[in-house]
């Protein structure tokens, strides 16, 4: 039994570590027709990969939308809305999803063209339709649901003019104030997610600082958020952040997207300089965040809210060999398995020998004829 338990432990723990998820940006087409009260106003995420990369995502859930489209009839079950996606250096993509429960395909086409026109006017570009897909979904209550998905692409435009359009939407306060022209570079990602019938949209900016750190065992490093974005500070939390502003920092991440990072190093946290209450979790990958479960309710609370001022955000850590903790290398696993198998064999031999002697003791005497 001991052998089985230890074997399961050796298999499960490395599997859990291998499944750690890298930074993730929200789905482009997840905008809902109905807006629910969010648990945070804006979100700052930063993750340090074991290869020295730093990945960041800044999200604001309520940015003033550059154009408005009235609400469309629907069940409110499907993820419908429209969104704009731009990777610096690539074409611009604009997508629309419309619920067909209360309207025909022809009517949906009319709405899609009007929405496309609004986006073209805002960006001063022309989109070409590349997809028009009828989608069906099986719902346990409403049965088969249908929606129409449209995708448009623009390839001819002035990149600087498009970036200026995005920057003009950024609020002056909050985490989005970290974004500036001087930090934007090729492959940075911009998302805008719009809601039918709302004057707000969700703004997402994602950036990878490739090779930001050059890790060496025994050396100490500091992740300075303000320095990372070349931001002079201080940072004032947005006045609309009534529900709070969320921060999450990971050190170290052992994957890059879906690609694992194989290395024998890990981080030891030396100091955490954050001028607000936080908590730290994890052993190999540390998660530092400012969220707490309310004592009297199950709702999540954040330690940064409207009007708070942040003067610095720094995490200092040391790179060490992973041998400081349990190291699941093949040679270690093989050695432990050999010892366990040997102990198991000896235990079986001793048990069978004792059983054999017991059987001799209880046998009837020989009959001599």
SVG drawing of the C-alpha trace seen along z (x, -y; Angstrom):
<svg xmlns="http://www.w3.org/2000/svg" viewBox="-38 -61 63 111">
<polyline fill="none" stroke="black" stroke-width="0.4" points="0.0,0.0 2.8,-2.4 4.4,-1.7 1.2,-2.5 0.7,-5.8 4.2,-7.0 4.0,-6.0 0.8,-8.0 2.5,-11.0 5.4,-10.8 3.2,-10.7 0.6,-13.3 2.8,-16.1 4.9,-16.6 1.7,-16.4 0.2,-19.3 3.3,-21.4 3.3,-20.7 -0.2,-21.9 0.4,-25.4 -1.3,-27.9 0.6,-30.9 -0.9,-34.4 -4.2,-34.4 -6.1,-37.2 -9.9,-37.1 -11.6,-35.8 -12.2,-38.4 -15.8,-37.6 -17.0,-37.1 -19.0,-40.4 -22.4,-39.9 -25.6,-41.7 -26.4,-42.1 -23.8,-43.7 -23.4,-42.2 -21.7,-44.0 -18.0,-43.1 -16.0,-42.0 -13.2,-44.5 -12.9,-47.6 -9.5,-47.1 -6.8,-44.4 -3.0,-44.3 -1.3,-41.0 2.4,-40.4 4.2,-37.1 7.9,-36.3 8.8,-33.2 11.7,-30.9 13.4,-31.8 13.5,-35.5 10.5,-36.8 8.0,-39.0 4.4,-38.9 1.8,-41.6 -1.9,-42.2 -3.8,-45.3 -7.6,-45.2 -10.3,-47.8 -13.9,-46.6 -15.5,-50.0 -13.9,-52.3 -16.0,-54.9 -16.8,-53.3 -15.8,-55.2 -19.2,-54.4 -22.6,-53.1 -25.0,-50.6 -28.5,-50.1 -29.5,-46.8 -30.6,-43.9 -33.3,-41.4 -32.0,-38.1 -32.3,-35.6 -29.2,-36.8 -27.8,-33.2 -25.4,-33.4 -22.2,-35.5 -23.2,-38.2 -21.6,-41.5 -18.7,-42.9 -15.0,-43.2 -11.9,-44.7 -8.5,-42.9 -5.2,-44.4 -1.7,-42.9 0.8,-45.7 2.4,-44.8 -0.6,-42.7 -4.0,-43.4 -6.9,-44.6 -9.7,-42.1 -13.3,-43.1 -15.9,-40.5 -19.6,-40.5 -22.0,-37.9 -25.8,-38.4 -28.5,-36.2 -31.0,-34.9 -33.7,-33.9 -35.8,-36.9 -34.6,-38.0 -33.9,-36.6 -30.5,-36.2 -31.3,-39.1 -32.0,-41.4 -28.8,-40.3 -26.9,-41.2 -28.3,-44.7 -27.2,-45.2 -23.8,-43.8 -23.2,-46.2 -24.3,-49.2 -21.9,-48.2 -19.1,-47.7 -19.8,-51.2 -19.5,-52.7 -16.1,-51.1 -14.9,-52.1 -15.9,-55.7 -14.1,-55.7 -10.8,-54.2 -11.0,-55.9 -10.4,-52.5 -12.3,-50.0 -13.0,-46.4 -13.4,-43.4 -15.7,-40.6 -13.9,-37.3 -16.4,-35.2 -20.1,-34.8 -20.9,-31.7 -24.2,-30.4 -23.7,-28.9 -25.9,-26.5 -25.9,-25.7 -27.8,-23.1 -29.2,-24.6 -30.8,-22.4 -33.7,-24.9 -34.2,-26.6 -33.2,-23.8 -31.3,-24.7 -30.1,-28.3 -28.7,-30.1 -26.4,-33.0 -24.6,-34.6 -20.9,-35.3 -19.2,-37.9 -15.5,-38.6 -13.9,-41.6 -10.3,-42.3 -8.4,-45.6 -4.9,-45.4 -4.4,-48.9 -4.1,-51.5 -1.6,-53.7 -0.5,-51.8 0.4,-54.9 -3.0,-56.4 -4.7,-53.2 -2.5,-53.1 -3.4,-56.8 -7.1,-55.8 -6.6,-53.2 -4.5,-55.5 -7.1,-58.2 -9.6,-55.8 -7.3,-55.2 -8.5,-56.7 -6.0,-59.0 -6.1,-57.1 -6.0,-53.4 -3.8,-50.7 -4.4,-51.7 -2.3,-54.8 0.8,-52.6 0.3,-52.3 2.1,-54.9 3.4,-55.3 7.0,-54.8 6.3,-51.3 4.2,-50.0 6.1,-47.9 5.6,-45.2 3.4,-42.2 1.7,-44.1 -2.0,-43.2 -5.1,-45.4 -8.6,-44.1 -11.9,-46.1 -15.0,-44.2 -18.3,-46.0 -21.7,-45.4 -25.0,-46.0 -26.8,-48.9 -23.9,-50.1 -21.8,-53.2 -18.9,-51.3 -16.5,-48.7 -13.7,-46.4 -10.2,-47.4 -7.4,-44.8 -3.7,-45.4 -1.2,-42.6 2.6,-42.8 5.6,-40.4 9.0,-41.7 11.1,-39.0 14.4,-38.2 13.8,-40.9 15.9,-39.0 19.1,-37.0 18.9,-34.6 22.0,-33.2 22.0,-30.9 22.8,-32.9 21.9,-36.3 19.2,-38.6 16.6,-40.3 13.8,-42.8 10.6,-43.0 9.7,-46.8 6.3,-47.3 6.8,-51.1 10.3,-50.6 8.9,-47.9 6.5,-50.4 8.8,-53.4 6.2,-55.0 7.3,-57.8 4.5,-57.4 2.6,-57.7 -0.4,-55.7 -3.8,-56.8 -6.6,-54.2 -9.5,-55.2 -12.4,-57.1 -14.9,-54.5 -13.1,-51.6 -15.8,-51.1 -15.5,-47.3 -11.8,-47.5 -8.7,-47.1 -7.1,-43.7 -3.4,-42.9 -1.9,-39.4 1.9,-38.7 3.4,-35.3 7.1,-34.3 8.2,-32.0 6.1,-30.5 7.3,-27.3 5.5,-27.5 5.3,-29.9 1.8,-29.6 1.4,-25.9 5.2,-25.3 6.9,-24.0 10.0,-25.6 12.4,-23.0 14.9,-24.3 16.5,-23.4 16.1,-26.8 13.5,-28.3 12.9,-31.6 13.3,-32.5 11.3,-35.6 13.6,-38.1 11.2,-41.1 7.8,-42.3 7.4,-46.0 3.7,-46.8 2.1,-49.7 -1.2,-47.8 -2.3,-44.6 -1.5,-41.4 -1.2,-37.7 1.3,-35.2 0.6,-31.6 2.5,-28.7 5.8,-27.0 7.5,-26.6 5.4,-29.3 4.5,-32.1 1.3,-34.1 1.1,-37.5 -2.4,-39.2 -4.4,-41.7 -7.7,-39.8 -9.3,-38.4 -12.6,-36.6 -14.9,-38.7 -15.2,-37.5 -19.1,-37.6 -19.8,-36.9 -18.3,-34.8 -17.6,-37.9 -14.0,-38.8 -12.6,-42.1 -9.6,-44.0 -7.3,-46.1 -7.1,-48.9 -10.1,-51.0 -11.1,-54.4 -8.7,-57.2 -5.9,-55.1 -2.4,-56.0 0.4,-53.5 4.0,-54.9 5.9,-51.7 5.4,-48.0 8.6,-45.9 9.3,-42.2 12.8,-41.1 13.8,-37.4 16.9,-35.2 17.5,-32.5 18.6,-29.2 19.0,-25.6 15.8,-23.6 17.6,-21.2 16.6,-23.5 13.3,-21.7 12.0,-18.4 13.4,-17.8 11.4,-15.4 14.2,-14.3 14.1,-10.9 17.2,-9.7 15.6,-10.6 12.3,-8.9 14.1,-5.8 16.2,-5.6 13.2,-5.9 11.3,-3.3 14.3,-0.9 14.4,-1.4 10.6,-0.9 10.6,2.2 13.5,3.6 11.7,3.0 8.6,4.5 10.4,7.7 12.1,8.0 8.8,7.5 7.1,10.2 10.0,12.7 9.9,12.1 6.1,12.5 6.2,15.8 9.0,17.2 7.0,16.5 3.9,18.0 5.9,21.1 7.3,21.6 3.7,21.2 2.4,23.9 5.2,26.3 4.2,25.7 0.6,26.5 1.1,29.6 0.0,33.0 2.8,35.5 3.9,38.1 2.2,41.5 4.9,44.2 3.7,47.5"/>
</svg>
